[in-house]
Amino acid sequence: MTLLITVFAAVIVTVKWYNRKDDDMRLGILIFMYWGASLMWLVDAIFEYVELRADYFVPVISDMVNDAFLGLAVVALGLVIWLVRLLIIDPKGRIREVLSKKEKRSISK
């Protein structure tokens, strides 16, 4: 489940990045995080298959739910890291603009 969720997230972000008109959103780091997580889960799935063989294809429902929560948590953490980085870089200068307006208001009072 973790592999499936991270691969879907990686494909969606890659398609969004490929169809972009400009690079203001800085999706590159998000793509690398999601494809890296997908590669990690793929290696994990291969080793788990080698260990379990046929039992790998008959998972317990509780394991599937735990894996789904873990996959969603990885996607959410990737989004949070990307968002914080985007806010720090501020490619369109919107945060600097808002802060400079507040600074000008406090100086004029």
Salt bridges, closest charged atoms under 4 A:
ASP23 OD1 - ARG20 NE 3.90
ASP90 OD2 - ARG96 NE 3.69
GLU97 OE2 - LYS101 NZ 3.73
